[in-house]
């Protein structure tokens, strides 16, 4: 899979499989485990205070000798401090999301950091290329957590972004098995970023109750809500029902913000409150039926990919 692959060469990894930097799931244990299997593990800084972020970087460096990176949402209030810490700790790969990368692109270049940004449409992918970023993640509407407002699915987003830019394209949104990896690469992606499937592994720091809720979810379990505020895909629960009712009643953004409050993602994902927390997960939850180790999951992904790729070698026409 990796021979001549632009993303594998860019990051120095064996397989073009990237674990998304998910809040409350992607600590040093998950990131280092993925890197040790030959993919690229990402520490999710979005749920970390600066001192906790540094702790995870230090532990990750001790747990793997392979490349790893971090994901930093640009709406984070302590963004300047986080950027300083990652330079001090020698982080070489940074994925940014949830904001414009324009301010930080020169900073990354100055410090020799490989900079990748997550985008929901073609225009923003082209903007990233014009800023000199090394790659983009194009994330379809199927993805869990915070999402784009355009509702473009991965099936149509991936080939359009691949056609529109010359830098490597990483596909994300709805990919949970080797069939999804093969499909993304067939559509023109150089690599895949997988979130939800890695969120339900032994090394993920998500709460056991949250993991079980995902395992029990079916194809209709998730919805995208709060598009007026911060679009987020989550499993339907009591909190979701309150938000959905408010949206049906044409609530303004202040009312939605009051309902959201603070710490909803932590409450749901990390603390396991299945009623009042945000249970952020992708539409591919219906494909997740167990909680393997990262090593077990990697073996599966590679086997499924190879079987799918082999089956496609039989001409249909």
C-alpha positions in Angstrom: 0.0 0.0 0.0 2.7 2.4 0.9 5.2 2.1 -2.0 5.6 5.5 -3.7 2.7 6.9 -1.6 3.1 10.7 -1.1 1.7 10.8 2.4 3.8 7.8 3.6 6.9 9.6 2.2 5.9 13.0 3.6 5.4 11.7 7.2 7.9 8.8 7.1 5.3 6.2 7.9 4.7 2.7 6.6 1.0 2.9 5.9 -1.0 6.0 4.8 -3.4 5.6 7.7 -3.8 8.5 10.1 -5.7 8.4 13.4 -7.7 11.6 13.9 -6.9 13.8 16.8 -10.2 13.5 18.6 -11.1 15.3 21.8 -11.2 13.1 24.9 -10.2 10.0 22.9 -6.7 10.7 21.4 -4.2 10.9 24.2 -0.6 9.6 24.1 -1.6 5.9 24.5 -3.8 5.9 21.3 -1.4 8.1 19.3 1.7 6.1 20.1 -0.1 2.7 19.5 -1.1 3.8 16.0 2.4 5.1 15.2 3.9 1.9 16.5 1.7 0.0 14.0 3.1 2.0 11.1 0.4 4.6 10.8 0.4 8.2 12.0 -1.0 8.8 15.5 -2.2 12.2 16.4 -2.6 13.6 20.0 -5.9 15.6 20.2 -5.0 18.9 21.9 -8.6 20.2 21.7 -9.4 18.8 25.1 -6.1 19.6 26.8 -4.9 22.4 29.0 -1.3 23.4 28.2 0.3 21.5 31.0 -1.7 18.3 30.1 -0.7 18.8 26.5 3.0 18.9 27.3 2.6 15.8 29.5 1.1 13.8 26.6 3.8 14.9 24.2 6.5 13.8 26.6 4.8 10.4 27.2 4.2 9.9 23.5 7.9 10.5 22.7 8.8 7.8 25.3 6.2 5.3 24.0 7.2 5.4 20.3 10.2 6.0 18.2 8.0 6.4 15.1 6.6 9.7 13.7 3.5 11.1 15.5 1.7 14.4 15.4 -0.9 16.6 17.0 -4.2 18.1 16.1 -4.9 21.6 17.3 -8.3 23.2 16.8 -7.6 26.9 16.0 -10.5 28.1 18.1 -8.7 26.9 21.2 -8.3 29.8 23.8 -4.7 28.9 24.7 -3.6 28.5 21.1 -0.4 30.6 21.4 0.8 28.7 24.4 0.1 25.3 22.8 2.0 26.4 19.7 5.0 27.4 21.9 4.9 24.0 23.7 4.9 22.0 20.5 8.0 23.8 19.3 9.7 23.3 22.6 8.9 19.6 22.5 10.1 19.1 19.0 6.7 18.2 17.3 7.3 17.8 13.6 3.8 17.2 12.3 0.8 19.4 13.1 -2.8 19.1 11.8 -4.9 22.2 12.4 -8.7 22.4 12.2 -11.7 24.6 13.2 -10.5 27.9 11.9 -8.2 29.6 9.3 -4.6 28.3 9.0 -3.5 31.6 7.4 -2.1 33.0 10.7 -0.1 29.9 11.6 1.2 28.8 8.1 4.3 31.1 8.4 5.0 30.0 11.9 5.0 26.3 10.9 7.3 27.1 8.0 9.7 29.0 10.3 10.0 26.0 12.6 10.2 23.3 10.0 6.8 21.8 10.9 4.8 19.8 8.4 1.5 21.6 8.4 -1.8 20.0 7.4 -5.3 21.5 7.7 -8.8 20.0 7.8 -11.2 21.4 5.2 -14.9 20.7 4.2 -14.9 22.0 0.6 -12.8 22.6 -2.5 -12.3 26.4 -2.0 -10.7 26.0 1.4 -8.5 23.2 0.1 -7.2 25.5 -2.6 -6.6 28.2 0.0 -4.5 25.8 2.0 -2.4 25.0 -1.0 -1.9 28.7 -1.7 -0.6 29.2 1.9 2.0 26.6 1.3 0.6 23.8 3.4 2.1 20.3 2.7 -1.3 18.5 2.6 -5.0 18.8 3.3 -7.6 16.6 5.0 -10.9 16.8 3.1 -13.5 15.8 5.6 -17.0 14.7 4.5 -20.3 15.4 6.1 -20.4 11.8 7.6 -17.6 12.6 10.1 -18.3 12.7 13.8 -17.9 15.7 16.1 -17.6 19.2 14.7 -18.3 19.3 11.0 -18.6 21.6 8.0 -21.9 23.4 7.2 -21.8 22.5 3.5 -23.0 18.9 4.0 -20.8 17.6 1.2 -20.3 13.8 1.6 -17.0 12.1 1.3 -18.0 10.3 -1.9 -18.2 13.5 -3.9 -15.8 15.7 -1.8 -12.7 13.5 -2.2 -12.5 13.4 -6.0 -13.3 17.1 -6.3 -10.5 18.1 -3.9 -8.1 15.7 -5.5 -8.8 17.3 -8.9 -8.5 20.8 -7.5 -5.1 20.7 -5.7 -1.7 19.3 -6.4 -0.7 18.7 -2.8 -1.5 15.3 -1.2 -5.1 14.8 -0.1 -6.1 12.9 3.0 -9.7 11.6 3.0 -11.8 11.6 6.2 -15.4 11.1 7.1 -17.2 7.8 7.2 -14.1 5.5 6.9 -14.2 2.6 9.3 -12.8 -0.4 7.6 -10.5 -1.6 4.8 -13.3 -1.2 2.2 -13.5 2.5 3.1 -9.8 2.9 2.7 -9.8 1.3 -0.7 -12.7 3.5 -1.8 -11.0 6.7 -0.6 -7.8 5.8 -2.5 -9.8 4.9 -5.6 -11.5 8.3 -5.4 -8.1 10.0 -5.6 -7.0 10.4 -2.0 -3.4 9.7 -1.0 -4.3 8.6 2.5 -7.1 8.3 5.0 -7.8 9.8 8.4 -9.9 7.6 10.6 -11.5 8.9 13.8 -14.6 7.0 15.0 -13.2 3.5 14.6 -10.0 4.4 16.6 -12.2 6.1 19.2 -13.6 2.6 20.1 -10.3 0.8 20.8 -8.7 -0.3 24.0 -6.1 2.5 23.9 -8.7 5.2 23.4 -9.3 7.3 26.5 -13.1 7.5 25.9 -15.3 6.3 28.7 -16.4 2.6 28.5 -20.1 3.7 28.5 -19.5 5.9 25.5 -17.7 3.1 23.6 -20.6 0.8 24.4 -23.1 3.4 23.1 -21.2 3.5 19.8 -21.0 -0.3 19.5 -24.8 -0.5 20.0 -25.5 2.3 17.5 -27.0 1.6 14.1 -27.0 3.4 10.8 -29.6 5.9 11.9 -28.1 6.7 15.3 -26.4 10.0 14.6 -27.5 13.4 13.5 -25.8 16.8 12.7 -27.2 19.5 14.9 -26.5 23.1 15.9 -25.6 24.2 12.4 -26.3 27.9 13.4 -23.7 27.6 16.2 -21.1 24.9 15.8 -22.3 22.0 13.7 -21.7 18.7 15.5 -22.6 15.1 14.7 -23.6 13.0 17.7 -25.7 10.1 18.8 -29.3 11.0 19.6 -29.9 11.2 23.3 -31.8 13.5 25.8 -29.4 16.4 25.1 -29.8 16.0 21.4 -33.6 15.9 21.7 -33.6 19.3 23.5 -31.4 20.8 20.9 -33.5 19.4 18.0 -36.7 20.8 19.6 -35.1 24.2 20.0 -34.1 24.2 16.4 -37.6 23.1 15.3 -38.9 26.1 17.4 -36.5 28.4 15.5 -34.4 29.2 18.5 -31.7 31.8 18.1 -28.0 31.2 18.6 -28.1 32.5 22.2 -30.7 30.0 23.2 -28.7 27.2 21.5 -25.6 28.4 23.3 -27.4 28.3 26.6 -28.6 24.8 26.0 -25.1 23.7 25.0 -23.4 25.2 28.0 -19.9 24.1 28.7 -18.1 20.7 28.8 -20.7 18.7 26.9 -18.2 16.7 24.9 -16.2 15.9 28.1 -19.4 14.9 29.9 -20.4 12.5 27.1 -17.2 11.1 25.8 -14.8 11.2 28.8 -17.3 10.9 31.7 -19.8 8.6 30.1 -23.0 10.6 30.7 -25.2 9.1 28.0 -28.1 11.4 28.6 -26.7 14.9 29.0 -23.3 14.6 27.2 -22.4 15.2 23.6 -21.9 11.7 22.2 -19.8 12.8 19.2 -19.3 10.0 16.6 -19.5 9.6 12.9 -22.2 8.0 10.7 -20.0 5.0 10.5 -21.0 4.0 14.0 -23.2 1.4 12.5 -20.0 -0.4 11.3 -18.4 -0.5 14.7 -19.2 -3.6 16.7 -16.4 -4.2 19.1 -13.5 -2.7 21.0 -10.2 -4.2 19.7 -6.7 -3.1 20.5 -5.1 -0.8 18.0 -2.9 -3.7 16.9 -5.9 -5.9 16.2 -7.7 -3.2 14.4 -4.7 -2.4 12.2 -4.4 -6.1 11.2 -8.1 -6.0 10.2 -7.8 -2.8 8.2 -4.9 -4.0 6.2 -6.5 -7.4 5.5 -9.8 -5.8 4.5 -8.0 -3.3 2.3 -6.0 -6.0 0.5 -9.0 -8.2 0.0 -11.0 -5.3 -1.4 -8.1 -4.2 -3.7 -7.7 -7.8 -5.0 -11.4 -8.1 -5.7 -11.3 -4.9 -7.8 -8.7 -6.4 -10.0 -11.4 -8.5 -11.6 -12.7 -6.4 -14.5 -16.4 -5.8 -14.5 -16.6 -4.8 -18.1 
